[in-house]
Amino acid sequence: MNAEAPSVRDELQAFYIRWRGWTNPQMTRMEQMRFHLRNLRIDLRHPRIAKHFAVPCQAVSEVPIPMREHALDNIRFIRDAMERAGSFTSIPGWGGVGVGVTAIGAAVIAQQFLGRSLRMWLATWLAEAIVAAVIGFGTMTVKARRSEEPFMSGAAKRFFISYFAPLVAGAVVTLALVRVEAYAAIPSVWLLLYGAAFVSSGAFSIRVIPVMGVLFMLFGGLAALVPLNASNIILGIAFGGLHILFGFIIARSYGG
């Protein structure tokens, strides 16, 4: 009879082994115990079971419950949500790739005008700037609509103000350099201020943007040390290579 009808202690021991081997991380210890007790059809109101179960329950309730993995995941989710709420995330990765491809083409074309017509060299890069602006704004608009992120949000306003301020300064400095025909300084100024635009606006955007800005500024510092023939190549490497590289990173990690 004893082999056919296990005692309450045997049932509790079997329950404890099963509970230790199968633990739902989304339940507290007491919830897990109650859940498995229901599956074993053990009635906590039974006096014999209550006698054997009172001490273990008291011991478990007094043990502090460690931080569960799902709780850490919730904290990470809340933190990421707060960061997204204060950041403009509609930076177009594939748009950056397109800008990089056209920049490489512009560098090749502009190189042909060096030593022949510096104004045509400048015009080539200004035309590339217009093309890049159209590609960037168009792809950014598509991504913002897909993610339902308005351009007039607080994060977007802070991003655009921080982004365009160095670019406006770069346009003014470029005009001043053209007036004195100091074309050799233009690539360095462009790269430095373009990088500064990403560094400043990156505080209100995704994390890779400031990194890209720092790299643009490093290329700008290098361009200041070489003649125009070499600095035009640096323009192509920076505007082309960095846009393509970070464009792929943004597209893969931040949804296009």
N, C-alpha and C positions, 0 to 999 in steps of 0.2 A: 504493500500500500504506500509505503514511504517513497518507493521509486516512481510510483504512478502519480502521486500528489506531492509535489515539492512544497517545502515550507515557505512561509512568508519571507524568511531571511534569504532563502535561495532565490526567490523571485526578485528581491531587492538587489542581491548581488548580481544577478543576470542583468537587471535594469542598469545598474551602475556601470558594468562592463560595456553594455551597449551605448550608454550615454557618453562614456569616455571615448569610445571609438567613432561616434557619429555626432558631431557637434555643429549646430547651426550657428555661424558667427553673428547672425542678425538677431539672436535671442540672448537674453540674459541667462545666467545659470539657472535661476529658479524657473524661468519660462521653459528652458530646455527640459528640466526635470518633469515639469507638469505635462509637457507635450509627450514625452516618452511614457510617462505613467498612464496617460490616456490610451496610448497605443497598446500597452500591456494589460489594459483593462484592470488596473489596480485602483481601488477606491481609497483615497486618502482619509475618508471618514471612518474606515474600518479601524477599530481600536487596536488590533494587533499590528496593523501596518503603521498606524500613527506612533505606536510605542517605539518601533524600530527606526522610524523616519524622523522623529523629532530632533534627535541630536545631530544627525548629518545635516539637516536643513539649517539648524542654528549655526553650525560651523561654517556652512557655505555662505550664509547671509552675512557673517562677520568678516569674511575675506573680501578685501577690496577687489572690485572687478577691473581687470586691466583694460587699457584702451584697445578696442577692437579695430581690425583692419578696415572694416566698413566705415567706422567713425573717422578714421584718417582720410579715407576717400571722400567722405562728405565735407571735411574741412578743406581738402584740396579743391573740390568742386566749388565751394563757396568763395574761396580765395580767387580762383580763376574767373568766376562770374563777376566778382567785384573789380578785378583788373580789366575785364572786357567792358564793363560799364563805364570805366573811366578812360578807355582807350579807343582810338579809331583803328579798326582792324581791317577795313576794306582796301588794303594795299594790294594791287593786282600783281600776282606773281607772273602769270603768263603775259601780262602787259609789259612787265619788266624785261622778259625774254625778248619780246618784239622790239622794244626800245634798244636793247643791246645789239640785236642783229642789224638794225638800221644804223646804229652808231658805228659799227665796224665798216659798213659800206660808206658812210660819210667820211671816215678817216682815210679810206683808200682813195676816194675822190679828191678830198682836200689835199692829200699829199702831192697830187699832180700839179697843183697850183703854186706850191712853194717855189720861190725863185722866179716865178712868172708874174703872179698877181695876188698880192696879199689880200686885197679886197674880195677877190673871188674865193680865196681860202676862207675868209671870214663869212662870206655869204653862204658857203656850203654848210658850215657849222650852224649858222642861224636857221637855215632851212631845216636842218636835222633837228634843231630845238623845237621848231613848230610841229614837225612830224611826231616827235617824241611826246609833245604835250597832247596832241590829238589821241595818240595811242593810249597814253597813260590815263587821260581823263575818261576816255570811252570805256576802257576795261574796268576802271575804278567804279564808274557808274553802274555797269552791269553787275559787278560783284556786290556793290552796296544794295542794289535792288534785290538781289538773290538772298542776301543775308538780312534784309529789312533794316539796314542801318542808315538813318537819314543823314544827309550832308549838313543839316542845320543843328545837329546835336551839339552839346557842349564839348564833348571830346573832339568832334570833327572840327569845330571852330578853333579850338586850341591847336590842333594839329596843323591846320592850314595857315594860321597866323605865324606859327613858328617856322613853317616850311617856306613860305613866300618872302619873309623878311630878308633872309640872306640872298635870295634870288634877285630881289629888287636891288639890293646893294650891289650885286654882281653886274646887273645891267647898267647901273650908273657908272661903276668903275670901268666897265668895258667901253662905254662911250668916251670916258675921259682918256683911256689908253689909245683909242683909235684916233682921237684928235691930235695926240702927240706922236702918232704912228709907232707906238711901243707894242707892236703885235707879239713880240716874243714873250711878254709877260701875261698875255691873255690866257693861255692854257692853264697856267698855275692858278690864276685868279678864279677861273671857272671851277676847277677841281676843288680848290680850298673852300669856296663859298657854297658849292653844291654839296660837298661833304658836311659843311656846317649846317646846312638846311636839314639834312637827315639826322644829324646828331641832336639838334634842338627839337625837331618835331618827333624824334623817336621816343622822347619821354612820354608822349601821348599816343603811342602806337605800339606795334608788335616789337618784340625784343631784338630781332635781328637788324632792325633799321638803324639804330645807333652804331652797330658794328660796321655796317656797310658805309655809313658816313665817315667813320674814322679811317677806313681804308681809302676812301676817296681823298681825304685830306692828306694822307701819306703820299699818295700819287701826286697830289698837288705840290707838296714840298719837293718831291723829286723833279717835277717838271720845272720848278724854279731854278734848278741847277744846270739845265741842259739847254742847247739851242732849240730854235723853233722846229727844225726838222725832226729832232728826237722827241720834243714835247708833243708834237702832233701824234706820233705813234703812241705816246703815253695816254693821250686823250682817247685814242681808239681802244687801247687795252682797258682803261678804267671804265669809260662809258659803255664799252661793248662787253668786256669780260665780266665786270662786277655786276652789271644789270642781268646778264644771262645766268651767272652763278646764283645770285641771291633771288632771282626770279624763280628758278627751279626750287630753291629751298622754301620760298614763301608759298609757291603753288602746291608743293607736296605737304607742307606742314600746316598751312593756314587756309586751305580750301580754295585754291585757285588764284 
